[in-house]
Amino acid sequence: MQRRIEVISCDQRGQGPDPRATQLGRRTSQSVRIGSPQYRRIDVTDVNINIAGHTESLRQQTDHLGPSPPTLYVFNAASLVKQGAIEKLTAELIGYNVDIAIISETHLKKKHADSCVAIDDYKLFRRDRVGRKCGGVAIYLRRAMTAAVYLPPIEEDDEVTQYYEMLLVKVNHGSDVTFVGALYHPPKPLYGTNDLLDYIEASIVRIQQDFPAAHLILAGDLNQISDNEVVIRTGLTSLVTLPTRFNNILDRLYVSDFEYTGVKVVQSVATSDHKAIVVYSGGTKYTVGKTRRVCTFRKHSAAQHAHFLASVSDPIHIVNPDSQGDPQVEYDKFYDVLLELLDTYYPERTITITSADPPYVTPIVKYMLRRKNRLMRSGRVEEAAALAVKIGDAIKKVHQSRTESC
């Protein structure tokens, strides 16, 4: 089948066809002058453009990149069997378009069937705690992934390893292999912490020996295990730098060679005192279930106090003591005068607080943080540094008030 393509070509001087166009086909004898320069109509038949070489070259350049990194979700659920936990977790996985979810403290036991905690379009792998309540880990993978539990062929004492709450899953995607590890290290383990670290190190070394090109992901709640110790022993990269429970980084995520563009620590819609970790590449992930509330507050500063005192130095007669009127009317007048003074010298402002903000971020703290950012962007570094001290003092007062109220 022949296709005819008309190409309009022009040389810059108007004295002949563009030689680049004549290489594509036969030039007709007809030429059309449209003003200046001269345009010629080119008739091209059976033009074949060889792009196979370019495609192969591009493929060779991108093959080493492997598949795009999976979107990860790491969370200490504090029980998957409590009311509404699975429904909320499902909403999170759908909202963040998660490929692999690593859950610690599942609280699952033998009596809990997989169907009780199943999520549509995801495969479930779990390891329950032995001998004690609570604990346990689980991994949810997209159903399209080919995966199986992996038991590293290393010599260990089964009497000890049975208490390790660690699960390894081997995931195959094409010619690539990824090992996903879920780990929960309780505050009071029945084993030595160094023994667990030795087991993790030996498992990763064996994986690297048997599968040199494999990708590695290790995540979970490690509690007080040193982050540096894990990095040194495994050679993996730690991705989490923000607190996941109060002021502590208890939930961690380590990867071997995956490169991610975003790491977010977010408040989960599921009920837990831990925050969730969402790691992704590509477009920005927005917090699921993020709520906003507009708060009003009155900013007060030394300059405002001075302005107020200078303006109201004369006595203000709010209530007429000789009046025989209704006391409620007099009190209303009193409040009207005070509110007018407040609105004049300490006007109300509004600020938006979201569920992603830490509990110590009050409206006034949020206002000062925004002002500090504006000062930094405008190059007023010294003013921003002075405001940072005030922000620290304000946060300290919030912590003290919360401590006293407990």
N, C-alpha and C positions, 0 to 999 in steps of 0.2 A: 504494500500500500504506500502510495506516494503522498506526501503532504507538501503543499505549496505555501511558502512564507514570503511575504513582501517585506522588504527591508528598505527603509529610506536612509540613504547615506549621503554624506557631504564631506568634501575636503575643505579645509579652512580657506583656501584661496579661490574656490569656486571654479577650478580648472580641471576637475576630474573626480572620479569616484575615490572614496576612502579606500586605500589598499587593504585595510583590515576587513572591509565588507566584501571585496572581490574574492577573498580567500574562502568565503562561505559558499559561494555559488556562482552562477553565470550572470554576468551583467547584461541587461537588455540594452538595445541601442536607443531606446526611448529615454529622453531626459526631460525633466520639467523644471523650468526656472520659476521660482517663486521669490521675486525680489532678488536680493543678493545676500549671500553667495548662492551658487548653483546647487540644486538638489537633484539627485538622480534616483530613479526607482530601480531597485535591485530585485531580480526574480531568483529565488533560491529553491532548489528542488533536492529532496533527499539529503537534508543537512543532518549529519550524525556528529554529535558531540560526545567525545570519549571522556566520561567522568569516572570510569571504573578505577583508574589509577589513583585519582584524588580521593575516592571513597576508601580504597584500601589503605592509602597513607594515613587518612584520618582515623581509620579503625585501629591501625597500629599505634597511633599516638594516644588513643584513649583506652586501649585494652588494659593497660597497667593500672588504670584507676579502679577497675573492678566495679561491682554494683554500688549504687548509691547507698549510703549508710542508712540503716533502719531507724525509724523514729522510736525512741525509747521512753519508757515511763517507769519510774522507780518510786515505791511508796510503802511505808509501814502502815498497814491497814488497821492494826489493832483489832483484828477479827473480821473474817469474811462471812461469818455465820450470824452476825447480829442483824437485826431487822433493817432492811433497806441497803445493806452494804454492797451487795452485788449490783443492784440497780444503779446505785451511784457510781460504782466503779465502771460499769458499762457506759454510762454517760460520759465519763472522763475519757475512756479509750476511744469512743466515737468522736467526741469533740476535738481531741488532739490528733486524731487519725494515727493512732499508735500501732506500730508493727510488733513490738515486743514489750510486754509489761512484766516487771520483776517485783513481786510482792513479798514482803516479810511480815512476820507475825500474823499468819493466816488463821491460827487457832483451830486448824482442821485436825480431825482424828479419824480413826478407821470407820466410825459410825457415820461419818459424813460422806455420802456418795458424791462422785464428781458432778453428777447432774445438779446437785444442790448449789454449786458455785460455778456452773458452766456459763459461758458468755458466747452468744451467737457469733459465728465466723472466726472463733479463736479455739485453738487447742490448749488444753490444760495439762501441765506437768507439775507435780507437787511432791514435796517431801515433808512429812509430818514429824512433829517432835515425839521422841520416844521417852516414855517413863514419866513425863511431867505434863501438866496442862499448859495451854497457850503455845507460843512459839510457832515454828513451821514456816516454810517458804513455798512459793509457787511461781511458775512462769507461764504467761499466756502468750502464745504465738499465733500469728495469722494462720488460718486453716490451710491456706495455699502453700505454706512452707512445709518442706519435708524435714522432719525432725525426729529425734529419738534420744532417750536418756543415755548419757555417756558415763561409764564407770572407768576412771583412769586405772590402767593396769600397773599399780604400784603396790609395794608390800607395806601394809599397815595393819595395825591391831584392830580387828573388827569390834572388839569390846570397847574401844575408844572411839573409833570413827562413827559408830552408830549414833553417837550423841552430837556429831557435827551436823548442824543444820545448814547443809550446803548441797546444792543440786546443780549438776552440769547437764546441759542439753546440747547436742550436736545438730546444727542446722545446715542443710545442704541447699544451695541455690545455684544451679548450674554447675560450673566447675569450681565454684568457691565454697569454702566451708567456714562457718562461724560457730564458735563455742560460746554459749551463754551460761553464765554462772549466777545463781542466786544464793545469797548468804545472809544468815542472821546469827549474830554473836550476842547472846544475852548478857545482861550485867553480871549475873552469877552463874557462870557455866559449870558443868560437871567435868570439864577437861581443862588442861592447861592452855593458856592463850598461845604460847610458843608452839605447842603441839599442833594447834590449828594452823598457824602460819606456816609451819613446816609442811603440813599436808597440802595447803594451797600452793606453796612454792613447788613441791614435787609434782603436783597435778599439772601445773602450767608448763613446767619443764618437759614433762612427758608429752603433752599436747604439741609443744613446739618441736620436739624431736620427731614425732610421728606425722605431724601435719605442718611442715615448715611455712606454708603459705596461708595458714588459717588465721582468721580474725578472732580476737578474744574480747569478750565483754564480761565484766564481773561487777555485780552491784548488790546492794542490800543495806541493812542496818548493822553497822559494825561497832556501834557504841563507842567504847573507849580505846579501841585498837588504833594505834598510831597510823596516821595517813602516810607518813614518810616511810614507815616500816613496810607497809604493803607495797608502796612504789618501789622501794629498794629490792624487796624479795621477788617481785613479779616482773618488774620492768615495764609495767603498764602506766598509762597516763591518767592522773586523777582529774576529773572534770568539774567537781562540785566545790565551790568556794564560798557559798552563802549558807547561813544556818538553816537547818531543816527541823530542828526542834528547840524552841526558845532561842538561846544564844549559841547552841552547839551544832556542829556539823556531824551528826550521827549517821545519816544516810549518805552513802557514797556511790560513786560510779567510776569504774576504771575501764579503759579501752586500750587496745594495742595500737592499731593504725588507722582506725576510722577518724575522719576529720569532720567535725560538726560546726555549724555556723551559729547555733544558739543553744544555750543551757539556761533553763528557767527553773527557779524554785517557787512553786505556786501553792496557794492554799487550796487543798482538795475539797470537792463538794462532799466527799465521804467524811464520816466522823472519825477524827483521829487528832492527837496532839502533835503529829508529825506533818510536815509539808511534803508535797510531791515534787519529784524532779522530772522535768520534761526536756529531752535532748533531741534536737532535730537539725536537719539541713534544708536549705531552700527558703521558702517563704516564712514569715514571722508567724509563730503560734500565739494566739490570743487566749488569755486565761478563761477557762470554762467556768460559768457560774459566778463571774466576778460581779460584785454588787458595789454600787456607789451611793453615797449619801452626801447631800449638801449641808454643811454645818455653818452656823453663824457664830461669830466671835467678835470681841471688841479689842482691837490692838491698843496697847498702852505703852507709852515710852516716857522718858524723862522730859523730852521736849513737849509732849502733850500735857503732862502735869504742870509744867511751867506756864504754858499758854492758858490753861484752865485757871490757875491761881491768879495770873495777871488780869484775867478778864472778869473774874468774880470776886475781886477784892472787897467790894462793898457788900454789906449785909443784904441778904435776900429774904424778904418777908413772905414766906410761903403760906402760912396759916394765920388768919386773923383771929387773935385770942378773944376779941370781943364779939365775934360772930355767934349768933344764936341759931345758926342753920343746922342742917342735918350733918352729923359727924362723917357719914359716908361720903357726902359731897366734898367736905373739907379734905378727907384722905385722898379722894380722887384728884383734887387740885394739887395736893402735895406730890403725888406720883407723877402727874403730868409735868410739873416743873422739873422734877428729877430726871425723868426720861428725856425731856427737851435738852437738859444740860448734857446728859450722856450722848445723845445723838449729835449734839453740836461739837463737843470736844473729843468724844470717843465713839465715832460712828461705827455702826455694825458693818462687818465684812463677811463675805462668804468664801468658803473653801470646800473642795471636794475630797472626801476621804473614801478610799476603796477598801474592799476586803483583802487586797494584796498588801496593804500597808501594815507594818508591825503594830502591835498594840500600844507601843509607847508614842506613836505618831498622833498627837493630838492636833486639833485645828491650828493652834498657834505654832506648834512645831512644824507642821506641814507648810504653813505660811513662811516661816523663817527659812526652811529648806529651799523653797522656790526662790525666795529673795537672794539667798546665798548663790544659787545657780546663776541667777541673772547677773549678779556682781562678778562672778567668775568669768562668765562669757564676755562681759564688757571690759575685762582686764583690771577691775578694781579688786586686786588680790588681797590687799591689806584689810579692806572693809569686810571682805568675805571671811578672812581668817578671824577677825574680831567677832563676826556673827556666829562663826562655828563654835566659839567658846560659849556663847549664850545658848546655842542649840544643845550643847553638851550638858549645860547646867539644867536646862528645861527637861531634858530626857531623864537626868538623874532625879529630879524632883518627882517625875511621874513614877519612876521605879520605886522611890521611897514611899510614895502614897499608896501604891499597890501592895507593897510589902506590909505596911502598917494595917491595911484593911483586911489582910489575910488572917 
